[in-house]
């Protein structure tokens, strides 16, 4: 990390199950600092706040004019008080953690906490692939499947802050499984390993398919079908302008988007008008930008059912 000329900035932290990414972003959207560290794996209610303290202290030493902290994190987040309401099996001791109260109490910095997929959607809407859309659904494909809903330019989080949590949605087939057990990148790579012993990553599997390897192509095509089947009910319910495909696989660009669009057309009923299918553009920076967007734009970006009933 290097020093820089002092200017007002915002600390963005993205907490995942394996690593934390963080950046200081200026009010003019310049990325002043960008770094990462491994996420603690034990006693997360104590260890993650301790890691955040280290990040905040180090960044304040280099940039004393940080005026707010935005945190993007795995798990279901209470958007009003910043508590982690639920964390999946990869972070079993994380639920109940409240980074907002911790940082504001210890460091005196205004803090906002948001689910990581919601943050990525806000980042893509602000500076990335969703700039031209007022309403869209973002799906992120990784170890699991995450989702976020933006309606009329506002993030919709639902009554219990769980809107868009499609990964655990049951999908019927020969047996009933969750959507992410069929459509995540983990599912894709597990299938490739079982069927022809593939042990590489997603980029390598797609490279094989592009080169004409029939085994890789078959596995990917079947995976795209599973992805498409889960998106159809989402399109029926939301009728969005676009579906934004996020996660590392978005780097496959037109190759993936063309396959997915074609498969959706094949299985959709004539009554269904398909939205634009678009690859995310900001990569792992989307959630960082989304985490601090509210500070910089200084307007409400989130709507819930409770807001509508008020």
WOMOUR-V513845 format. One record per residue. N is the residue number from 1. PHI is phi as a letter, one per 30 degrees, with the letter a starting at -180 (NA if undefined). PSI is psi in whole degrees, -180 to 180 (NA if undefined). OMEGA is omega in degrees with one decimal (none if undefined). Layout:
BEGIN
n=(N/N)
phi=(PHI/PHI)
psi=(PSI/PSI)
omega=(OMEGA/OMEGA)
END
This chain:
BEGIN
n=(1/2/3/4/5/6/7/8/9/10/11/12/13/14/15/16/17/18/19/20/21/22/23/24/25/26/27/28/29/30/31/32/33/34/35/36/37/38/39/40/41/42/43/44/45/46/47/48/49/50/51/52/53/54/55/56/57/58/59/60/61/62/63/64/65/66/67/68/69/70/71/72/73/74/75/76/77/78/79/80/81/82/83/84/85/86/87/88/89/90/91/92/93/94/95/96/97/98/99/100/101/102/103/104/105/106/107/108/109/110/111/112/113/114/115/116/117/118/119/120/121/122/123/124/125/126/127/128/129/130/131/132/133/134/135/136/137/138/139/140/141/142/143/144/145/146/147/148/149/150/151/152/153/154/155/156/157/158/159/160/161/162/163/164/165/166/167/168/169/170/171/172/173/174/175/176/177/178/179/180/181/182/183/184/185/186/187/188/189/190/191/192/193/194/195/196/197/198/199/200/201/202/203/204/205/206/207/208/209/210/211/212/213/214/215/216/217/218/219/220/221/222/223/224/225/226/227/228/229/230/231/232/233/234/235/236/237/238/239/240/241/242/243/244/245/246/247/248/249/250/251/252/253/254/255/256/257/258/259/260/261/262/263/264/265/266/267/268/269/270/271/272/273/274/275/276/277/278/279/280/281/282/283/284/285/286/287/288/289/290/291/292/293/294/295/296/297/298/299/300/301/302/303/304/305/306/307/308/309/310)
phi=(NA/c/d/a/d/d/a/d/b/b/c/c/b/c/c/c/d/c/b/c/c/b/a/c/c/d/d/c/i/d/d/d/a/b/b/a/a/d/d/e/c/b/h/d/d/c/d/d/e/d/d/d/e/d/d/d/d/d/d/d/d/d/b/d/c/d/c/a/b/c/c/c/b/d/j/d/c/d/d/c/c/i/d/d/d/a/b/d/d/d/b/d/c/c/e/j/d/b/d/d/d/d/d/d/d/c/c/i/c/e/b/b/b/b/e/d/d/e/d/d/d/d/d/d/d/d/b/b/d/c/e/c/c/d/b/a/c/c/c/c/c/a/e/b/b/c/b/b/c/c/b/h/i/b/d/c/c/i/d/c/i/c/e/i/d/d/e/c/d/d/b/d/a/d/b/d/b/d/e/d/d/c/c/d/d/e/d/d/d/d/d/d/d/d/d/b/i/d/b/d/c/d/d/d/d/d/d/d/d/d/d/j/d/d/d/d/d/d/d/d/d/d/d/d/d/d/d/d/d/d/d/e/d/d/d/d/d/c/h/d/d/a/c/c/c/c/j/e/d/d/d/d/h/d/e/d/d/d/d/d/d/d/d/d/d/d/c/d/d/d/d/c/c/d/d/d/c/b/d/d/c/c/h/d/d/e/d/d/d/d/d/c/e/d/d/d/d/h/a/d/b/b/b/b/d/d/d/d/d/d)
psi=(137/157/170/170/133/134/158/133/170/133/121/132/131/112/115/176/-25/-30/159/131/144/155/152/124/127/167/-18/12/17/135/101/-24/142/118/179/163/156/141/137/150/-7/150/56/-29/-25/-42/-39/-45/-37/-41/-40/-40/-43/-45/-48/-46/-45/-43/-35/-32/-36/-27/88/-15/22/129/1/154/126/127/124/131/149/152/166/126/132/109/-15/-44/-4/9/144/108/-33/137/142/-175/-19/-16/63/-21/20/-29/140/-12/139/96/-27/-53/-34/-50/-43/-37/-38/-35/-9/25/131/134/138/137/135/147/145/-37/-39/-42/-43/-40/-42/-39/-45/-35/-37/-49/1/-139/-20/14/-35/6/137/-33/128/162/131/130/130/134/116/-134/-36/-163/125/160/157/145/125/123/125/47/11/138/129/118/-11/177/-41/24/27/9/136/-5/74/-11/-35/6/128/136/120/142/-142/-36/158/121/170/160/-43/-22/-13/-33/0/165/-33/-43/-42/-48/-36/-41/-44/-37/-44/-36/-33/24/19/135/9/-168/-178/-41/-41/-37/-44/-35/-41/-45/-43/-32/-2/11/116/-35/-46/-41/-41/-45/-45/-42/-40/-38/-42/-37/-42/-42/-45/-42/-36/-26/-26/-51/-30/-41/-41/-43/-44/-27/54/162/-31/154/122/124/114/-178/172/-30/-16/-20/-16/-12/-132/-31/-47/-46/-41/-41/-46/-44/-44/-42/-39/-41/-36/-37/-13/146/159/-25/-15/126/116/140/173/139/119/138/138/155/-24/-5/-141/3/-12/-47/-32/-48/-43/-33/-30/2/-42/-35/-43/-39/-21/47/161/133/0/135/141/169/-35/-38/-41/-30/-14/NA)
omega=(-177.6/176.7/179.6/176.7/-175.0/172.5/-176.7/-177.8/-178.6/-179.7/177.6/-179.8/179.7/-174.0/175.4/-177.9/-178.3/179.5/173.0/172.2/178.0/-177.5/167.9/-175.6/-178.6/179.0/175.5/174.5/175.2/177.5/-173.5/-176.2/178.0/-176.2/-179.1/173.5/177.0/175.8/175.7/-176.3/-178.8/174.2/-169.0/179.4/176.2/-171.1/180.0/174.4/178.2/177.5/178.1/176.9/178.8/-179.7/-178.5/-178.2/179.6/-178.2/177.0/176.3/-179.3/-175.6/-174.9/-175.7/171.5/-175.1/178.2/179.3/175.1/-177.4/171.0/-174.2/169.9/177.6/175.0/-173.0/171.6/-171.1/-178.3/-176.9/174.3/-178.7/172.1/-176.4/-178.5/173.6/-175.2/-175.1/177.9/178.8/-168.0/-178.6/-175.3/-179.1/-178.4/178.1/176.9/-177.7/178.7/-178.8/-179.6/-176.2/-179.7/179.4/-174.7/-173.8/176.7/-178.7/174.9/-173.2/175.5/-178.6/-175.6/175.1/-172.5/179.1/174.4/178.6/179.0/178.5/178.0/177.8/179.8/178.2/-175.7/-169.5/-171.3/-169.3/-175.8/-175.4/-174.0/-176.5/175.5/-177.5/-179.2/172.5/176.0/176.3/178.6/-173.7/179.5/174.4/174.0/175.4/178.0/-179.9/176.9/-175.8/172.4/-179.1/179.4/175.8/177.9/174.2/178.3/-175.5/176.4/-177.0/-176.0/177.1/-176.7/178.7/179.4/-178.3/-172.3/-174.9/-178.0/178.4/-179.0/177.1/-177.2/175.9/174.0/170.3/-179.3/179.8/175.9/179.8/-177.1/176.4/179.1/-168.0/178.5/174.0/176.1/178.4/179.2/-177.6/176.0/179.5/179.7/179.3/-178.2/-172.3/177.7/172.0/-178.5/-177.8/-179.4/179.3/-176.6/-179.6/-179.8/178.9/178.0/177.3/176.2/-179.1/178.7/-179.3/175.8/178.3/-175.3/-179.5/178.8/-179.0/-179.9/179.8/-179.2/-179.9/178.1/177.4/177.0/177.1/177.6/177.8/-178.5/-178.2/178.1/-179.5/-176.6/179.5/177.7/179.1/178.0/-175.2/-172.2/-174.4/-174.7/173.0/-174.1/165.1/178.6/-179.3/-178.3/-173.7/-176.8/-177.8/178.6/177.4/177.6/171.3/-172.6/-178.9/178.2/-175.8/179.8/178.3/-177.3/179.4/179.2/-178.9/177.3/178.9/-178.3/-173.3/-178.4/173.5/-177.8/-178.7/-174.7/174.0/-176.7/174.0/171.1/175.4/-167.8/175.6/175.1/-174.1/-169.0/179.5/-176.3/175.4/-176.1/-177.7/177.7/177.6/-179.7/-178.1/-177.7/-175.8/-177.8/178.3/-171.7/-179.5/174.5/173.8/-179.4/-177.3/-171.3/175.0/175.5/177.3/-179.9/177.9/-176.7/-178.6/-176.7/none)
END
